[in-house]
């Protein structure tokens, strides 16, 4: 998901996304089997739609080659797997992979701050420190260390609330070899 906002800082947009995810779980749990069947039929129709041109088919096949998946019948396999999904399966998957409290949840958030905005809000060296901490550590502790005297202001942008409560940040995992990381994932080759 790519979200851009000129009115709100990235932390606010991230918080709104989290609020949506928390609220959507209840909506998902309230799905009736008939509603789910309509969604599944729509998704199956979309996935199995005929290519409109030879270029579309070529792009689809080259995507498999480029990503080293070589599963040229994945659309059909996905639709077959879709048929057996129930509302309970969706809610269980949501609780496992999207719930904020789940230990198996993984989230990547890239927050980009304009240099002028950082410098004006945090002071010229603090803005650079937040950018450095974001790139290296990605945590409130890293921002505090990088910003030195302005650590409190920088940490506010990196994970400390206005009330001074430290928000728990999950450990940062640096992926250096994307192909090896994807191959090690349980859902590979579906990535």
C-alpha positions as CSV (number, residue, x, y, z in Angstrom):
1,X,0.0,0.0,0.0
2,X,1.4,3.4,-0.9
3,X,-0.1,6.4,0.9
4,X,1.0,9.9,0.4
5,X,-0.3,12.9,2.4
6,X,0.6,16.5,2.1
7,X,-1.5,17.4,5.1
8,X,-0.4,14.9,7.8
9,X,3.0,13.6,8.8
10,X,3.9,9.9,8.1
11,X,3.4,8.8,11.7
12,X,-0.2,10.1,11.6
13,X,-0.9,8.3,8.4
14,X,0.6,5.1,9.8
15,X,-1.6,5.4,12.9
16,X,-4.7,5.8,10.7
17,X,-3.8,2.7,8.8
18,X,-3.4,0.8,12.0
19,X,-6.8,2.1,13.2
20,X,-8.4,0.9,9.9
21,X,-6.8,-2.6,10.3
22,X,-8.0,-2.9,13.9
23,X,-11.6,-1.9,12.9
24,X,-11.7,-4.0,9.7
25,X,-11.2,-7.3,11.6
26,X,-14.7,-6.9,13.1
27,X,-16.2,-6.2,9.7
28,X,-14.4,-9.3,8.3
29,X,-15.7,-11.5,11.1
30,X,-19.3,-10.3,10.3
31,X,-19.1,-11.5,6.7
32,X,-21.8,-14.0,5.9
33,X,-20.9,-17.0,3.7
34,X,-23.0,-15.5,0.9
35,X,-21.0,-12.2,1.0
36,X,-17.7,-14.2,1.0
37,X,-18.9,-16.3,-1.9
38,X,-19.5,-13.1,-3.9
39,X,-16.1,-11.8,-3.1
40,X,-14.5,-15.1,-4.0
41,X,-16.3,-15.3,-7.3
42,X,-15.3,-11.7,-8.1
43,X,-11.6,-12.5,-7.3
44,X,-11.7,-15.7,-9.3
45,X,-13.2,-13.9,-12.3
46,X,-10.5,-11.2,-12.1
47,X,-7.6,-13.8,-11.7
48,X,-8.8,-15.9,-14.6
49,X,-9.7,-13.1,-17.0
50,X,-8.4,-13.6,-20.5
51,X,-5.4,-11.5,-21.4
52,X,-6.5,-8.6,-23.6
53,X,-3.4,-8.7,-25.8
54,X,-0.4,-10.8,-26.4
55,X,1.7,-8.2,-24.5
56,X,-0.4,-8.8,-21.4
57,X,0.3,-12.5,-21.6
58,X,4.0,-11.9,-22.2
59,X,4.2,-9.6,-19.2
60,X,2.5,-12.2,-17.0
61,X,4.9,-14.9,-18.0
62,X,8.0,-12.7,-17.8
63,X,6.9,-11.8,-14.2
64,X,7.3,-15.5,-13.3
65,X,10.7,-15.7,-15.0
66,X,11.9,-12.5,-13.5
67,X,10.9,-13.5,-9.9
68,X,12.3,-17.1,-10.5
69,X,8.9,-18.7,-9.6
70,X,8.3,-20.6,-12.9
71,X,4.8,-21.5,-11.8
72,X,2.9,-20.5,-15.0
73,X,-0.3,-22.0,-13.7
74,X,-0.3,-20.2,-10.4
75,X,-3.5,-18.3,-11.3
76,X,-5.4,-21.6,-11.6
77,X,-3.9,-22.9,-8.4
78,X,-4.8,-19.8,-6.5
79,X,-8.4,-19.9,-7.7
80,X,-8.6,-23.6,-6.7
81,X,-7.2,-22.8,-3.2
82,X,-9.7,-19.9,-2.9
83,X,-12.7,-22.2,-3.2
84,X,-12.0,-23.8,0.2
85,X,-11.6,-20.6,2.2
86,X,-14.2,-19.8,4.9
87,X,-14.9,-16.8,7.0
88,X,-13.3,-18.5,9.9
89,X,-10.1,-19.1,7.9
90,X,-9.9,-15.4,7.0
91,X,-10.4,-14.3,10.6
92,X,-7.7,-16.8,11.8
93,X,-5.3,-15.6,9.1
94,X,-6.0,-12.0,10.0
95,X,-5.4,-12.7,13.7
96,X,-2.1,-14.5,12.9
97,X,-0.6,-12.1,10.3
98,X,-2.3,-8.7,10.6
99,X,-3.3,-8.3,14.2
100,X,-1.1,-5.7,15.9
101,X,-0.5,-8.0,18.9
102,X,0.4,-11.1,16.8
103,X,4.0,-12.3,17.2
104,X,4.0,-13.4,13.6
105,X,3.0,-10.1,12.2
106,X,5.5,-8.4,9.9
107,X,5.2,-4.8,8.8
108,X,7.4,-2.6,6.7
109,X,6.8,1.1,6.9
110,X,8.9,3.6,5.0
111,X,8.4,7.2,6.3
112,X,9.9,9.9,4.2
113,X,10.3,13.4,5.7
114,X,11.2,16.4,3.6
115,X,14.6,17.9,4.7
116,X,13.1,21.3,5.3
117,X,10.2,19.9,7.4
118,X,12.6,17.9,9.6
119,X,15.0,20.8,10.0
120,X,12.2,23.2,10.9
121,X,10.4,20.9,13.3
122,X,13.4,19.3,15.0
123,X,16.4,21.6,14.4
124,X,18.9,21.2,11.6
125,X,21.0,18.4,13.2
126,X,18.1,16.5,14.6
127,X,16.5,16.2,11.1
128,X,19.7,14.7,9.8
129,X,19.8,12.4,12.9
130,X,16.3,11.1,12.3
131,X,17.1,10.4,8.7
132,X,20.3,8.6,9.8
133,X,18.5,6.7,12.6
134,X,15.7,5.8,10.2
135,X,18.1,4.3,7.7
136,X,20.3,2.5,10.2
137,X,18.3,1.6,13.3
138,X,14.7,2.4,12.6
139,X,14.0,2.7,16.3
140,X,13.5,5.3,19.0
141,X,16.7,4.2,20.7
142,X,18.7,4.7,17.5
143,X,17.1,8.1,17.0
144,X,18.1,9.2,20.6
145,X,21.7,8.0,20.1
146,X,22.0,9.6,16.7
147,X,20.5,12.9,17.7
148,X,22.4,13.4,21.0
149,X,21.1,16.4,22.8
150,X,18.1,16.6,20.6
151,X,17.3,13.0,21.1
152,X,13.9,13.6,22.7
153,X,12.6,15.5,19.7
154,X,14.1,13.0,17.3
155,X,12.7,10.1,19.2
156,X,9.2,11.6,19.0
157,X,9.4,11.2,15.2
158,X,10.8,7.6,15.6
159,X,8.6,6.0,18.2
160,X,8.1,7.9,21.5
161,X,4.7,9.3,22.2
162,X,4.0,12.9,23.2
163,X,3.3,11.6,26.8
164,X,6.8,10.2,27.0
165,X,5.7,6.6,26.8
166,X,8.1,4.5,24.6
167,X,6.2,2.6,22.0
168,X,7.5,-1.0,21.6
169,X,9.2,-1.4,18.3
170,X,9.7,-4.9,16.9
171,X,13.2,-5.9,16.1
172,X,14.5,-4.7,12.8
173,X,15.5,-7.4,10.2
174,X,17.9,-6.3,7.5
175,X,17.4,-8.3,4.3
176,X,20.6,-8.3,2.3
177,X,19.8,-11.1,-0.1
178,X,16.2,-10.7,-1.2
179,X,16.1,-14.0,-3.3
180,X,17.3,-16.1,-0.3
181,X,14.9,-14.3,2.1
182,X,12.0,-15.0,-0.3
183,X,13.0,-18.6,-0.7
184,X,13.0,-19.0,3.1
185,X,9.5,-17.7,3.5
186,X,6.8,-20.2,4.2
187,X,4.6,-18.7,1.4
188,X,7.3,-18.9,-1.3
189,X,6.9,-19.1,-4.3
190,X,3.7,-17.0,-3.9
191,X,5.6,-13.8,-3.0
